[in-house]
Amino acid sequence: MKERFVHVTGGRVYYKKTSTGNKTPLIVLHGGPGGTHMPMLALEALGDERPVIFYDQLGSGRSDRPHDPCFGNWKDLRKSLGRYGRRSI
């Protein structure tokens, strides 16, 4: 298991990679600020096939909580995930 933070506009985003399979990674996003990925932990079972990455969006879990109420839009999420490609996660 690997736990890290990536820097994005508005703060640091926490992620946890729980497996190392060779197929396309599965990035697990929980719903809305304040949500959790706890109900989705069963997806770790796919780890023998593919990396499973749990991602806490800004304002949730272990990620930073910016003061700006406009943080965490889909454009920022897409940009941050694109910047940290499969090889670097």
C-alpha positions, 0 to 999 in steps of 0.5 A: 500500500502506498499513501501520498499527496499530490499538489493541485490548485487549492491544496494537497489531495490525498490518495491511497494505492492499495494494489499493483496488478497490471491492468488499467488502474481503477481510480475510486472517487467518493461522492461530494465534499465530506463523503468517504470511500469506506463503502467502496473498500470492497473494490480492493479485491480487484487489486490482483488484476489492477492498481486500485487508487482511492482519491480524497477530493479537496475538502474531504478525508485527508485532503486539504480543506481550502478556504475558497468556496469554489474549490474542487470543480470537475475541471480541476479534478480532470487537470490533476488526474491528467497531470499525474499519469498512470506511471507516477501514481 
